[in-house]
Amino acid sequence: MIAPGGPDWVYVPVEVPAGVGELAVRYRYDAAGNVLDIGIFDERGIEPGGGFRGWSGGARDSFTIGRSGATPGYLPGPVNQGTWHIVLGPYTVAPQGLAWEIEVAFGAGPAGPAFVPDPAPARAGGRGRGWYRGDLHTHTVHSDGRRSPAELAEQARAAGLDFVASTEHNTCSASLGWGGHAGAQLLVLDGQEVTTRDGHWLALGLAPGSLVDWRYRAADGVLERVLAGLHAGGGLAVAAHPFCPLPGCAWRFGWRGIDAVEVWNGPWTPDDEAALAAWDRLLAVSVPAGRLVPAVGGSDAHGDRDRVGLPHNVVLADDLERTAILRAMATGRLWLAGSAAVDLRLAATAGASSAGIGERLEVPPGREVTVRLEVRGAAGCLARLCTCAGPLPEARLAGDPATGEWATTAAAGWVRAEVRRPAPAGPGPMVALTNPVLLGPVLSGRPPA
């Protein structure tokens, strides 16, 4: 029995004898007001970087691990003799407590060859330097999604995407098999949705088979060290759906060390409106200090009703290659779109100088600046520019394509664009959203990387 206020993680030792070819686990629990996640570590231990062999959260009530294969979310390989640990994660515990039961079975397992990983290549068929479209937040049957990797890849292509990030909850199993599904024209970024009790974040740019630990809270002071390890390997950290009202989803870690904020998660909702407002406040602090923390989006697609690519990111990268895409994201050279039918360009000009999304127009603070927005695929929508001092007057996009121009000064600090559908009251659903063009000299610190 797990009581309310008990530990976040309960480790159940399992003694595995010699000669086992397959391990099967089934569990059940009192579901009245309770949610209980599950995973497993092998004889190498439960410490980060140790014997992780899989995680399914609450997505399934059983799993199998064998030499040749395993249930999605779990890692195939030898079932060695020693003390394994099933890890239980009581996500919610009702006042009456959480009763649980585990069954473990050992077997010879089916005969077959040893599992051979087939990761996705680091490069796909690109167009050199250009704008590439990609969804940074997706799920398959390897965590709590309903699509297979093959189905996700097919729908990403149908949505007009060039790349997709694989971000399963607390497991790296999908990264070992993407090579058979990516194809020549779709780039797959290996990642993980690091699902903690104090918020979720996306670790992007992981090496195939790499895992980021998730067993901590904000008060533990662990995240900074975890992010340092991610950054040392060339990865990026994105705070995911920071205002999602579901248990454990609200972001409580702060922004230190975070590389980007997911301000648009799936169809536009009040949660996204709150994330956008929080990101604006973050810009007010970070941009004067010489650091741009970009906004990104992702579909967070799980089931058939979730549209892959709603929204997605349009990234200006040197090629369709992992490092190039991540580098462009880190510098804010991207904008967000609700579909591939929408295209835009945003530029700020002062005299002979011009800068685009994620770039800086270095002119004196009082210098007049002309900002030009060109939009395709959004006729009838409303466009507006936002600055450090607030929004500029909005304009209706009468044609397709449509162009608007606004005048401001470099004292505005930055300028970003929003394209929304009209609404009878309040701001309408988002159609497209850009990262800012930075205006004026760097006031302190270092310029954005």
Backbone hydrogen bonds in HBPLUS format (Angstrom, degrees):
<---DONOR---> <-ACCEPTOR-->    atom                        ^
c    i                          cat <-CA-CA->   ^        H-A-AA   ^      H-
h    n   atom  resd res      DA  || num        DHA   H-A  angle D-A-AA Bond
n    s   type  num  typ     dist DA aas  dist angle  dist       angle   num
A0002-ILE N   A0098-LEU O   2.84 MM  96  4.94 158.8  1.89 132.9 139.7     1
A0098-LEU N   A0002-ILE O   2.82 MM  96  4.94 151.1  1.90 141.6 151.0     2
A0006-GLY N   A0003-ALA O   3.04 MM   3  5.46 135.4  2.25 143.0 140.0     3
A0010-VAL N   A0088-LEU O   2.89 MM  78  5.01 161.0  1.93 146.6 152.5     4
A0088-LEU N   A0010-VAL O   2.78 MM  78  5.01 166.9  1.80 150.7 155.3     5
A0012-VAL N   A0086-ILE O   2.75 MM  74  5.02 171.7  1.75 155.6 158.4     6
A0086-ILE N   A0012-VAL O   2.90 MM  74  5.02 160.7  1.94 149.3 145.4     7
A0014-VAL N   A0084-TRP O   2.73 MM  70  5.02 155.3  1.79 144.2 143.8     8
A0084-TRP N   A0014-VAL O   2.82 MM  70  5.02 161.2  1.86 161.0 154.9     9
A0016-VAL N   A0082-GLY O   2.87 MM  66  5.31 174.5  1.87 160.6 159.2    10
A0082-GLY N   A0016-VAL O   3.05 MM  66  5.31 156.9  2.11 141.3 144.7    11
A0021-GLY N   A0107-GLY O   2.85 MM  86  5.86 151.2  1.93 148.4 156.3    12
A0022-GLU N   A0107-GLY O   2.92 MM  85  5.09 140.4  2.08 144.8 138.8    13
A0107-GLY N   A0022-GLU O   2.92 MM  85  5.09 151.3  2.00 151.8 153.5    14
A0023-LEU N   A0065-ILE O   2.91 MM  42  5.32 163.8  1.94 155.9 160.4    15
A0065-ILE N   A0023-LEU O   2.88 MM  42  5.32 159.4  1.93 155.5 162.5    16
A0024-ALA N   A0105-ALA O   2.90 MM  81  5.11 165.1  1.92 156.1 158.7    17
A0105-ALA N   A0024-ALA O   2.83 MM  81  5.11 162.0  1.87 152.2 157.2    18
A0025-VAL N   A0063-PHE O   2.88 MM  38  5.47 168.7  1.89 165.8 169.4    19
A0063-PHE N   A0025-VAL O   2.92 MM  38  5.47 150.0  2.01 150.4 157.5    20
A0026-ARG N   A0103-GLU O   2.93 MM  77  5.18 157.5  1.98 151.3 156.4    21
A0103-GLU N   A0026-ARG O   2.75 MM  77  5.18 166.3  1.76 165.0 167.5    22
A0027-TYR N   A0061-ASP O   3.01 MM  34  5.65 162.1  2.04 155.9 158.8    23
A0028-ARG N   A0101-GLU O   2.97 MM  73  5.45 154.7  2.04 154.7 161.4    24
A0101-GLU N   A0028-ARG O   2.88 MM  73  5.45 145.5  2.00 164.6 163.8    25
A0030-ASP N   A0099-ALA O   2.95 MM  69  5.52 153.6  2.03 155.3 160.7    26
A0033-GLY N   A0031-ALA O   2.89 MM   2  5.82 106.6  2.44 118.9 102.7    27
A0035-VAL N   A0092-THR O   3.08 MM  57  5.11 158.5  2.13 136.7 135.0    28
A0091-TYR N   A0035-VAL O   2.84 MM  56  5.31 124.4  2.15 136.6 151.3    29
A0092-THR N   A0035-VAL O   3.35 MM  57  5.11 162.1  2.39 129.2 132.5    30
A0037-ASP N   A0089-GLY O   2.79 MM  52  4.61 173.6  1.80 135.3 133.4    31
A0089-GLY N   A0037-ASP O   2.96 MM  52  4.61 163.4  1.98 117.3 121.1    32
A0038-ILE N   A0057-GLY O   2.93 MM  19  5.07 133.5  2.15 112.8 121.8    33
A0056-SER N   A0038-ILE O   3.11 MM  18  6.05 175.4  2.11 162.3 163.2    34
A0039-GLY N   A0087-VAL O   2.98 MM  48  5.19 133.7  2.20 146.1 155.2    35
A0087-VAL N   A0039-GLY O   2.97 MM  48  5.19 157.4  2.02 120.6 127.7    36
A0040-ILE N   A0054-GLY O   2.95 MM  14  5.58 155.0  2.02 150.6 149.8    37
A0053-ARG N   A0040-ILE O   2.99 MM  13  5.66 157.8  2.04 154.3 148.8    38
A0041-PHE N   A0085-HIS O   2.82 MM  44  5.19 157.1  1.87 149.4 157.3    39
A0085-HIS N   A0041-PHE O   2.88 MM  44  5.19 166.1  1.90 145.1 148.9    40
A0042-ASP N   A0051-GLY O   2.66 MM   9  4.85 159.6  1.70 138.2 140.5    41
A0045-GLY N   A0042-ASP O   3.17 MM   3  6.23 174.8  2.18 132.7 133.6    42
A0051-GLY N   A0045-GLY O   2.86 MM   6  5.03 155.8  1.92 136.3 142.6    43
A0050-GLY N   A0047-GLU O   2.83 MM   3  5.18 138.8  2.00 145.8 143.8    44
A0075-LEU N   A0053-ARG O   2.86 MM  22  5.14 162.1  1.90 136.4 138.5    45
A0055-TRP N   A0073-GLY O   3.02 MM  18  5.57 152.4  2.10 140.2 142.4    46
A0059-ALA N   A0056-SER O   2.88 MM   3  5.62 163.4  1.91 149.5 150.7    47
A0071-THR N   A0064-THR O   2.95 MM   7  5.48 157.2  2.00 156.8 159.2    48
A0066-GLY N   A0069-GLY O   2.90 MM   3  5.36 140.3  2.06 158.8 170.4    49
A0077-GLY N   A0066-GLY O   2.82 MM  11  5.82 168.7  1.84 136.4 140.3    50
A0115-PHE N   A0067-ARG O   3.36 MM  48  6.49 144.9  2.49 148.5 140.9    51
A0074-TYR N   A0071-THR O   2.92 MM   3  5.64 146.3  2.04 150.8 156.1    52
A0091-TYR N   A0089-GLY O   2.87 MM   2  5.74 106.5  2.42 119.1 102.9    53
A0097-GLY N   A0094-ALA O   2.88 MM   3  5.36 163.1  1.91 120.6 126.1    54
A0118-ASP N   A0176-LEU O   2.64 MM  58  5.37 178.9  1.64 142.6 142.9    55
A0179-GLY N   A0118-ASP O   2.65 MM  61  5.03 148.3  1.75 151.9 149.0    56
A0322-ARG N   A0122-ALA O   3.04 MM 200  5.61 164.1  2.07 161.8 165.7    57
A0124-ALA N   A0320-LEU O   3.01 MM 196  5.72 170.0  2.03 173.0 172.2    58
A0126-GLY N   A0124-ALA O   2.90 MM   2  5.88 106.5  2.46 118.7 103.1    59
A0125-GLY N   A0184-ALA O   2.83 MM  59  5.95 163.9  1.86 158.0 163.5    60
A0130-GLY N   A0317-ALA O   2.98 MM 187  5.80 156.1  2.04 163.9 169.6    61
A0317-ALA N   A0130-GLY O   3.00 MM 187  5.80 148.5  2.10 170.8 160.7    62
A0132-TYR N   A0315-VAL O   2.75 MM 183  5.11 159.3  1.79 142.6 147.4    63
A0315-VAL N   A0132-TYR O   2.72 MM 183  5.11 162.7  1.75 153.1 149.8    64
A0162-ASP N   A0133-ARG O   2.62 MM  29  5.24 161.4  1.65 145.6 152.2    65
A0163-PHE N   A0133-ARG O   3.07 MM  30  6.45 146.3  2.19 147.0 150.8    66
A0134-GLY N   A0313-ASN O   2.81 MM 179  5.26 151.2  1.90 147.2 156.8    67
A0313-ASN N   A0134-GLY O   2.80 MM 179  5.26 176.5  1.80 148.9 149.3    68
A0135-ASP N   A0163-PHE O   3.25 MM  28  6.71 138.5  2.43 141.7 141.0    69
A0165-ALA N   A0135-ASP O   2.79 MM  30  6.22 151.6  1.87 163.4 166.8    70
A0300-ASP N   A0137-HIS O   2.72 MM 163  4.79 135.9  1.91 139.9 144.3    71
A0167-THR N   A0138-THR O   3.34 MM  29  5.61 149.4  2.44 136.1 144.7    72
A0139-HIS N   A0301-ALA O   3.08 MM 162  5.97 133.1  2.31 161.1 165.5    73
A0143-SER N   A0140-THR O   3.11 MM   3  6.09 172.2  2.11 127.1 128.3    74
A0145-GLY N   A0140-THR O   2.86 MM   5  4.10 137.0  2.05 142.9 129.1    75
A0141-VAL N   A0147-ARG O   2.83 MM   6  5.83 131.9  2.06 158.8 161.5    76
A0146-ARG N   A0302-HIS O   2.80 MM 156  5.91 164.6  1.82 151.7 146.2    77
A0152-LEU N   A0148-SER O   2.94 MM   4  6.26 159.1  1.98 157.4 163.7    78
A0153-ALA N   A0149-PRO O   2.93 MM   4  6.12 164.4  1.95 152.4 156.0    79
A0154-GLU N   A0150-ALA O   3.02 MM   4  6.23 157.9  2.07 145.2 151.2    80
A0155-GLN N   A0151-GLU O   2.99 MM   4  6.21 160.2  2.03 149.4 154.1    81
A0156-ALA N   A0152-LEU O   2.88 MM   4  6.07 146.3  1.99 148.5 158.4    82
A0157-ARG N   A0153-ALA O   3.08 MM   4  6.33 159.7  2.12 150.0 154.2    83
A0158-ALA N   A0154-GLU O   3.03 MM   4  6.29 156.0  2.09 143.5 150.6    84
A0159-ALA N   A0155-GLN O   3.00 MM   4  6.12 134.9  2.21 136.2 147.0    85
A0159-ALA N   A0156-ALA O   3.21 MM   3  5.11 129.8  2.48  92.0 105.1    86
A0161-LEU N   A0156-ALA O   3.05 MM   5  5.45 161.5  2.08 157.8 154.9    87
A0160-GLY N   A0157-ARG O   2.99 MM   3  5.20 160.8  2.03 109.8 114.7    88
A0187-LEU N   A0162-ASP O   2.98 MM  25  6.34 168.0  1.99 152.1 151.5    89
A0164-VAL N   A0187-LEU O   2.93 MM  23  6.42 147.2  2.04 160.2 170.7    90
A0189-LEU N   A0164-VAL O   2.90 MM  25  6.19 161.1  1.94 144.1 150.4    91
A0166-SER N   A0189-LEU O   2.93 MM  23  6.18 159.8  1.97 161.2 165.7    92
A0191-GLY N   A0166-SER O   2.94 MM  25  5.40 123.4  2.27 155.7 156.3    93
A0193-GLU N   A0168-GLU O   2.86 MM  25  5.48 165.7  1.88 126.9 131.5    94
A0170-ASN N   A0193-GLU O   3.25 MM  23  6.22 155.4  2.31 135.7 141.8    95
A0175-SER N   A0172-CYS O   3.15 MM   3  5.65 131.7  2.40 110.5 121.9    96
A0176-LEU N   A0173-SER O   3.18 MM   3  5.70 159.2  2.23 113.3 119.4    97
A0177-GLY N   A0174-ALA O   3.04 MM   3  5.68 168.5  2.06 123.6 125.6    98
A0181-HIS N   A0178-TRP O   2.96 MM   3  5.34 165.2  1.98 117.5 122.3    99
A0182-ALA N   A0178-TRP O   3.03 MM   4  6.00 149.4  2.13 170.9 177.2   100
A0205-GLY N   A0190-ASP O   3.01 MM  15  5.57 132.1  2.24 150.7 163.9   101
A0206-LEU N   A0190-ASP O   2.97 MM  16  5.36 147.8  2.07 139.8 140.1   102
A0192-GLN N   A0203-ALA O   2.99 MM  11  5.23 133.3  2.21 135.2 147.6   103
A0203-ALA N   A0192-GLN O   2.87 MM  11  5.23 166.8  1.88 159.2 162.6   104
A0194-VAL N   A0201-TRP O   2.67 MM   7  5.20 148.4  1.77 176.3 166.2   105
A0201-TRP N   A0194-VAL O   3.05 MM   7  5.20 152.5  2.13 133.9 142.5   106
A0196-THR N   A0199-GLY O   3.27 MM   3  5.51 149.1  2.37 141.0 141.8   107
A0252-ARG N   A0198-ASP O   3.09 MM  54  5.52 147.4  2.20 168.1 158.1   108
A0199-GLY N   A0248-GLY O   2.98 MM  49  5.54 118.3  2.38 148.7 141.9   109
A0240-ALA N   A0200-HIS O   3.03 MM  40  5.50 156.8  2.08 135.7 139.9   110
A0202-LEU N   A0238-VAL O   2.75 MM  36  4.93 156.9  1.80 146.8 151.1   111
A0238-VAL N   A0202-LEU O   2.94 MM  36  4.93 153.6  2.01 138.0 146.3   112
A0204-LEU N   A0236-LEU O   2.89 MM  32  5.17 170.7  1.90 157.0 159.5   113
A0236-LEU N   A0204-LEU O   2.92 MM  32  5.17 152.9  2.00 140.6 149.5   114
A0210-SER N   A0207-ALA O   2.91 MM   3  5.43 156.3  1.97 146.1 145.5   115
A0216-TYR N   A0214-TRP O   3.09 MM   2  5.94 133.2  2.31 104.5  91.8   116
A0220-ASP N   A0217-ARG O   3.07 MM   3  5.46 152.5  2.15 109.5 117.9   117
A0221-GLY N   A0218-ALA O   3.27 MM   3  5.99 166.2  2.29 119.5 123.0   118
A0225-ARG N   A0222-VAL O   3.05 MM   3  5.64 123.3  2.38 115.7 128.4   119
A0226-VAL N   A0222-VAL O   3.14 MM   4  6.43 159.1  2.19 152.2 158.7   120
A0227-LEU N   A0223-LEU O   2.81 MM   4  6.04 162.5  1.84 161.8 165.7   121
A0228-ALA N   A0224-GLU O   3.02 MM   4  6.20 148.3  2.12 140.0 148.6   122
A0229-GLY N   A0225-ARG O   3.18 MM   4  6.50 153.7  2.25 146.4 151.8   123
A0230-LEU N   A0226-VAL O   3.08 MM   4  6.43 154.1  2.15 145.4 152.8   124
A0231-HIS N   A0227-LEU O   2.84 MM   4  6.06 168.2  1.85 158.2 160.2   125
A0232-ALA N   A0228-ALA O   2.97 MM   4  6.09 150.2  2.06 142.8 151.1   126
A0233-GLY N   A0230-LEU O   3.10 MM   3  5.39 137.4  2.29 103.1 114.4   127
A0235-GLY N   A0230-LEU O   3.01 MM   5  5.19 158.3  2.06 146.0 139.6   128
A0234-GLY N   A0231-HIS O   2.95 MM   3  4.98 163.7  1.97 108.9 112.4   129
A0259-ASP N   A0237-ALA O   2.84 MM  22  5.23 141.8  1.99 139.5 152.1   130
A0260-ALA N   A0237-ALA O   3.25 MM  23  6.62 133.1  2.49 151.7 154.0   131
A0239-ALA N   A0260-ALA O   3.08 MM  21  6.55 152.9  2.15 157.0 152.6   132
A0262-GLU N   A0239-ALA O   2.89 MM  23  5.92 168.7  1.90 164.3 163.9   133
A0244-CYS N   A0241-HIS O   3.11 MM   3  5.48 165.4  2.13 125.3 123.8   134
A0251-TRP N   A0242-PRO O   3.02 MM   9  4.64 169.1  2.03 133.3 132.6   135
A0249-CYS N   A0246-LEU O   3.13 MM   3  5.63 164.4  2.16 138.4 138.8   136
A0258-ILE N   A0255-TRP O   3.06 MM   3  5.32 162.4  2.09 125.3 129.9   137
A0261-VAL N   A0294-PRO O   2.96 MM  33  6.45 154.2  2.03 155.7 163.9   138
A0296-VAL N   A0261-VAL O   2.89 MM  35  6.00 155.4  1.95 147.6 147.9   139
A0263-VAL N   A0296-VAL O   3.01 MM  33  6.18 134.4  2.23 159.2 167.9   140
A0298-GLY N   A0264-TRP O   3.02 MM  34  6.53 150.9  2.11 158.9 168.1   141
A0266-GLY N   A0298-GLY O   3.00 MM  32  6.36 148.4  2.10 139.2 147.6   142
A0272-ASP N   A0269-THR O   3.01 MM   3  5.36 125.1  2.32 106.5 119.3   143
A0273-GLU N   A0269-THR O   3.17 MM   4  6.60 151.8  2.25 146.0 154.5   144
A0274-ALA N   A0270-PRO O   2.97 MM   4  6.25 153.5  2.05 147.9 153.7   145
A0275-ALA N   A0271-ASP O   2.98 MM   4  6.29 151.9  2.06 142.1 150.3   146
A0276-LEU N   A0272-ASP O   2.81 MM   4  6.04 155.3  1.87 151.8 158.1   147
A0277-ALA N   A0273-GLU O   3.08 MM   4  6.33 156.6  2.14 143.9 149.6   148
A0278-ALA N   A0274-ALA O   2.98 MM   4  6.23 155.3  2.04 147.0 153.9   149
A0279-TRP N   A0275-ALA O   2.90 MM   4  6.10 152.3  1.97 145.7 153.5   150
A0280-ASP N   A0276-LEU O   2.96 MM   4  6.24 153.2  2.04 146.5 153.7   151
A0281-ARG N   A0277-ALA O   3.11 MM   4  6.43 154.0  2.19 143.5 149.8   152
A0282-LEU N   A0278-ALA O   2.95 MM   4  6.26 145.1  2.07 141.3 151.7   153
A0283-LEU N   A0279-TRP O   2.85 MM   4  6.20 152.8  1.92 152.5 159.4   154
A0284-ALA N   A0280-ASP O   3.14 MM   4  6.46 148.8  2.25 143.4 151.2   155
A0285-VAL N   A0282-LEU O   3.07 MM   3  5.32 140.7  2.23 103.2 114.1   156
A0286-SER N   A0282-LEU O   2.82 MM   4  6.00 172.7  1.83 163.0 165.3   157
A0287-VAL N   A0283-LEU O   2.99 MM   4  5.38 159.2  2.04 135.2 142.0   158
A0289-ALA N   A0286-SER O   3.10 MM   3  5.15 126.7  2.39  97.2 111.7   159
A0291-ARG N   A0286-SER O   2.91 MM   5  5.10 164.9  1.93 145.7 141.5   160
A0290-GLY N   A0287-VAL O   2.86 MM   3  5.05 160.8  1.90 113.4 117.8   161
A0306-ASP N   A0303-GLY O   3.03 MM   3  5.46 155.8  2.09 112.2 119.8   162
A0310-LEU N   A0307-ARG O   3.16 MM   3  5.67 150.1  2.25 140.7 136.7   163
A0312-HIS N   A0337-ALA O   2.91 MM  25  5.53 152.7  1.98 155.1 164.0   164
A0337-ALA N   A0312-HIS O   2.94 MM  25  5.53 162.3  1.97 153.0 158.4   165
A0314-VAL N   A0335-TRP O   2.71 MM  21  5.27 162.7  1.74 164.3 167.8   166
A0335-TRP N   A0314-VAL O   3.05 MM  21  5.27 147.8  2.16 132.8 141.5   167
A0316-LEU N   A0333-ARG O   2.97 MM  17  5.66 170.5  1.98 160.7 162.8   168
A0325-ILE N   A0321-GLU O   2.93 MM   4  6.11 162.6  1.96 165.4 171.0   169
A0326-LEU N   A0322-ARG O   2.96 MM   4  6.16 170.6  1.97 160.5 162.9   170
A0327-ARG N   A0323-THR O   2.91 MM   4  5.99 158.1  1.95 147.5 154.0   171
A0328-ALA N   A0324-ALA O   3.07 MM   4  6.20 159.9  2.11 145.1 150.1   172
A0329-MET N   A0325-ILE O   3.00 MM   4  6.23 157.0  2.05 149.1 155.7   173
A0330-ALA N   A0326-LEU O   2.97 MM   4  6.17 162.2  2.00 151.2 155.5   174
A0331-THR N   A0327-ARG O   3.30 MM   4  6.53 139.1  2.48 141.1 150.3   175
A0333-ARG N   A0328-ALA O   3.12 MM   5  5.44 155.1  2.19 162.3 156.4   176
A0332-GLY N   A0329-MET O   2.98 MM   3  5.20 163.7  2.01 111.5 116.5   177
A0336-LEU N   A0433-LEU O   2.64 MM  97  5.05 176.6  1.64 165.6 166.8   178
A0433-LEU N   A0336-LEU O   2.95 MM  97  5.05 153.4  2.02 137.9 142.9   179
A0338-GLY N   A0431-VAL O   3.00 MM  93  5.27 141.3  2.15 161.7 151.6   180
A0342-VAL N   A0339-SER O   3.29 MM   3  5.93 168.9  2.30 115.4 118.7   181
A0343-ASP N   A0376-ARG O   3.07 MM  33  5.04 158.2  2.12 130.6 134.0   182
A0376-ARG N   A0343-ASP O   2.75 MM  33  5.04 163.7  1.77 153.0 153.4   183
A0345-ARG N   A0374-GLU O   2.85 MM  29  5.13 141.2  2.00 142.9 150.6   184
A0374-GLU N   A0345-ARG O   2.89 MM  29  5.13 163.9  1.92 151.4 156.5   185
A0347-ALA N   A0372-ARG O   3.08 MM  25  5.49 154.9  2.15 150.7 158.3   186
A0372-ARG N   A0347-ALA O   2.87 MM  25  5.49 165.8  1.89 165.5 169.4   187
A0348-ALA N   A0355-ALA O   2.90 MM   7  5.44 161.2  1.94 158.5 164.5   188
A0355-ALA N   A0348-ALA O   2.94 MM   7  5.44 146.4  2.06 150.2 160.5   189
A0349-THR N   A0370-THR O   2.79 MM  21  5.21 159.1  1.83 150.9 158.2   190
A0370-THR N   A0349-THR O   2.89 MM  21  5.21 172.0  1.90 158.7 159.0   191
A0350-ALA N   A0353-SER O   2.94 MM   3  5.36 159.2  1.98 147.6 153.9   192
A0353-SER N   A0350-ALA O   3.08 MM   3  5.36 158.8  2.13 132.0 130.2   193
A0359-GLU N   A0356-GLY O   2.96 MM   3  5.41 157.7  2.01 138.1 138.7   194
A0358-GLY N   A0436-PRO O   2.92 MM  78  5.84 163.2  1.95 136.2 141.8   195
A0438-LEU N   A0359-GLU O   2.86 MM  79  6.08 158.3  1.91 162.6 162.0   196
A0361-LEU N   A0438-LEU O   2.75 MM  77  6.10 164.7  1.77 158.7 158.7   197
A0440-GLY N   A0361-LEU O   2.84 MM  79  6.01 139.8  2.00 170.7 157.5   198
A0367-ARG N   A0364-PRO O   2.97 MM   3  5.41 162.8  2.00 120.9 126.6   199
A0411-ALA N   A0365-PRO O   2.71 MM  46  4.44 109.2  2.21 157.1 136.7   200
A0410-ALA N   A0367-ARG O   3.01 MM  43  5.71 146.8  2.12 151.7 161.9   201
A0369-VAL N   A0408-THR O   2.75 MM  39  5.25 170.9  1.76 142.4 141.6   202
A0408-THR N   A0369-VAL O   2.92 MM  39  5.25 163.5  1.95 156.0 160.5   203
A0371-VAL N   A0406-TRP O   2.85 MM  35  5.20 172.6  1.86 158.1 160.5   204
A0406-TRP N   A0371-VAL O   2.91 MM  35  5.20 154.8  1.97 147.1 155.4   205
A0373-LEU N   A0404-GLY O   2.92 MM  31  5.30 166.4  1.94 155.7 159.9   206
A0404-GLY N   A0373-LEU O   2.92 MM  31  5.30 156.4  1.97 150.6 158.3   207
A0375-VAL N   A0402-ALA O   2.88 MM  27  5.38 166.8  1.90 160.9 165.1   208
A0402-ALA N   A0375-VAL O   2.88 MM  27  5.38 159.7  1.92 155.0 161.9   209
A0381-CYS N   A0378-ALA O   3.07 MM   3  5.61 159.3  2.11 137.8 139.8   210
A0380-GLY N   A0397-LEU O   2.66 MM  17  5.23 172.3  1.67 164.6 161.9   211
A0397-LEU N   A0381-CYS O   2.82 MM  16  5.51 172.5  1.82 167.9 169.5   212
A0382-LEU N   A0420-ARG O   2.77 MM  38  5.27 167.5  1.79 163.3 165.0   213
A0420-ARG N   A0382-LEU O   2.82 MM  38  5.27 162.7  1.85 155.4 159.5   214
A0383-ALA N   A0395-ALA O   2.79 MM  12  5.29 172.5  1.80 158.8 160.9   215
A0395-ALA N   A0383-ALA O   2.74 MM  12  5.29 156.1  1.80 153.5 161.8   216
A0384-ARG N   A0418-GLU O   3.01 MM  34  5.49 154.1  2.08 152.6 158.7   217
A0418-GLU N   A0384-ARG O   2.92 MM  34  5.49 155.0  1.98 163.3 168.8   218
A0392-LEU N   A0385-LEU O   2.74 MM   7  5.37 161.2  1.77 156.6 160.0   219
A0386-CYS N   A0416-ARG O   2.81 MM  30  5.32 159.0  1.85 150.3 157.1   220
A0416-ARG N   A0386-CYS O   2.94 MM  30  5.32 154.5  2.01 148.7 157.0   221
A0387-THR N   A0390-GLY O   2.97 MM   3  5.04 151.8  2.05 115.6 124.7   222
A0390-GLY N   A0387-THR O   2.99 MM   3  5.04 163.2  2.01 106.8 111.9   223
A0388-CYS N   A0412-ALA O   3.08 MM  24  5.46 150.3  2.17 156.0 158.7   224
A0412-ALA N   A0409-THR O   3.00 MM   3  5.86 169.9  2.01 124.0 127.2   225
A0413-GLY N   A0410-ALA O   3.13 MM   3  5.93 171.7  2.13 121.3 124.0   226
A0439-LEU N   A0413-GLY O   2.95 MM  26  4.99 176.3  1.95 126.5 125.5   227
A0415-VAL N   A0437-VAL O   2.96 MM  22  5.37 146.0  2.07 143.8 154.7   228
A0437-VAL N   A0415-VAL O   2.84 MM  22  5.37 161.5  1.87 149.9 152.0   229
A0434-THR N   A0417-ALA O   2.97 MM  17  5.34 160.1  2.01 156.9 156.5   230
A0419-VAL N   A0432-ALA O   2.83 MM  13  4.99 156.3  1.88 154.7 149.4   231
A0431-VAL N   A0419-VAL O   2.67 MM  12  5.32 159.5  1.71 162.2 156.4   232
A0432-ALA N   A0419-VAL O   3.11 MM  13  4.99 153.5  2.19 136.3 137.2   233
A0421-ARG N   A0429-PRO O   2.92 MM   8  5.52 159.3  1.96 158.6 164.4   234
